[in-house]
Amino acid sequence: MRKIIFTLLVATLLLGVVTAYAKKQDEVEHFEITPNPMERDCTIYLSFRNQLNISLQIQTVGGELIKDIYSGPSGKSMEFYWDRDDLENQYVPAGTYMVVLGYDTRYTSTKKTLILK
């Protein structure tokens, strides 16, 4: 009997964790980069169901930080402009880059952008 109660308790806890994770994944309603591919600049559009603490970065495909775009509380909808500059305000070369949205310290959403020329 104890074994059955313990198994039910563990199953209930696991279900709660999975449900909480799924709900967090639904917090981001919209994440778009326009234009993509880009040449000179792009706009990143975000919208959220609830206010979150977010960070938005540009990274290389290998994970190297190129630019911190924003870190702080989100609004319902937000837009950010990136003009191909890096941390030293140098123009980044053509190639593939990742736009990484982190939220609530544990979750990330990533979109790829391609810079032409």
C-alpha positions in Angstrom: 0.0 0.0 0.0 2.8 2.4 0.8 4.5 1.6 -2.5 1.3 2.6 -4.4 0.9 5.8 -2.4 4.5 6.7 -3.0 4.2 5.9 -6.8 1.1 8.1 -7.0 2.8 10.9 -5.2 5.8 10.8 -7.5 3.6 10.7 -10.6 1.6 13.7 -9.4 4.8 15.7 -8.7 6.2 14.8 -12.2 2.9 15.8 -13.8 3.0 19.2 -12.0 6.6 19.8 -13.2 5.7 19.0 -16.8 2.6 21.1 -16.7 4.6 24.1 -15.3 7.2 23.7 -18.0 4.6 23.6 -20.7 2.9 26.7 -19.4 6.3 28.6 -19.4 6.8 27.6 -23.0 3.5 29.2 -23.9 4.5 32.6 -22.4 6.0 33.8 -25.7 3.2 34.5 -28.1 5.2 36.0 -31.0 8.9 36.0 -31.9 9.8 37.3 -35.4 12.8 38.8 -37.1 12.1 41.1 -40.1 13.6 41.1 -42.7 15.2 37.7 -42.5 17.6 37.3 -44.3 18.8 40.9 -43.7 21.4 43.2 -45.2 21.8 46.3 -43.1 19.5 45.9 -40.1 16.5 44.1 -38.7 13.6 44.5 -36.3 12.9 41.8 -33.7 9.2 41.7 -32.7 8.2 40.0 -29.4 4.9 39.6 -27.6 4.1 37.8 -24.3 1.1 36.5 -22.5 2.4 37.9 -19.1 5.2 40.1 -18.0 8.5 38.3 -17.7 12.1 39.1 -17.0 13.8 38.7 -20.4 17.2 39.0 -22.0 17.7 39.3 -25.8 21.1 38.7 -27.3 22.7 38.2 -30.7 25.1 35.2 -30.8 27.2 33.3 -33.3 26.0 29.8 -34.2 28.8 28.6 -31.8 27.2 30.6 -28.9 29.7 33.5 -28.8 28.0 36.7 -27.6 27.9 39.4 -30.3 25.5 41.9 -28.8 23.3 42.4 -25.7 20.1 43.9 -27.1 18.0 44.1 -23.9 17.7 42.8 -20.4 14.8 43.6 -18.1 11.0 43.3 -17.7 8.9 42.6 -20.8 5.9 44.5 -22.0 2.9 42.9 -23.6 4.6 43.6 -27.0 8.0 44.9 -27.8 10.2 45.6 -30.7 14.0 46.0 -31.0 16.2 47.2 -33.7 19.6 45.7 -34.5 21.9 47.4 -37.0 24.6 44.7 -37.3 26.8 46.2 -34.6 28.7 44.1 -32.0 29.7 44.8 -28.4 32.4 47.2 -29.7 30.0 48.9 -32.1 31.8 47.3 -35.0 29.8 46.2 -38.1 29.5 42.3 -38.0 30.3 40.4 -41.2 27.8 38.5 -43.3 26.9 35.1 -42.0 24.5 33.2 -39.8 23.6 34.5 -36.3 21.2 33.5 -33.5 18.7 35.8 -31.8 18.4 34.3 -28.3 15.5 35.2 -26.1 15.9 34.1 -22.5 13.1 34.4 -20.0 12.5 33.6 -16.3 16.2 32.5 -16.1 15.6 29.0 -17.3 13.8 29.1 -20.7 15.1 30.2 -24.1 13.7 30.6 -27.5 16.2 30.9 -30.4 15.7 32.1 -34.0 18.3 32.0 -36.8 19.0 35.1 -38.9 21.1 35.3 -42.0 23.0 38.4 -43.0 23.7 38.8 -46.7 26.6 40.8 -48.1 
